[in-house]
Amino acid sequence: MTERIVTDLTNESFDVFRMFDRQWALAAAGTAADCNTMTIGWGTLGTIWGPPAKGKQIVTVFLRENRYTLEYVNRNERFTVSFFPDRYRKAMGVLGSVSGRDDPAKITRAGLTPEDLSGTVTFAEADRTFVCRKLFVQRMEPDNIVSDIRDRMYANAEAHVMVIGEIEQYIDRRDA
């Protein structure tokens, strides 16, 4: 397996809609010895807080405010967003439906191997990982969301928290 580390994504190309909507990802924070992760299907890549061609390259993820992973993200300066080959789809299902509060061994049960990476955690099985420095965290107030989405998504559920992270490294382990 080859590993390519990129710190400037200007010349990279990503199919963001496929990555988040169809492939899913894991948001994780902590260390290999003490971490938590959850499956995410909502996210963006882009730039913010800078003039054209000089903005911060970011990942934005949306985590329910009651999720254990958000506690780890809030406690740590860095977090990761990692993508996996299709053969890990079942693992993504486990990690998206079981809380680390209730099952501290959920990562092991899912068959993944946590590994420390640049002050945070990823997984040996990930083929792409964004290492992010947390820049902004804010609760998405349901009253500020249009009624058709609010009524469908938040009538009986916790709000989401938007987390913006500056991409410090992109690790690409896909075989060339």
Secondary structure, DSSP 8 states (H G I E B T S, - for coil): ---EEES-GGG----HHIIIIII-EEEEEE-SSSEEEEEE--EEEEEESSSTTTSEEEEEEEEETT-HHHHHHHH-SEEEEEE--GGGHHHHHHHHHS-TTT-TTHHHHTT--EEEETTEEEETT-SEEEEEEEEEEEE--GGGS-HHHHHHHSTTS--EEEEEEEEEEEEE-S--
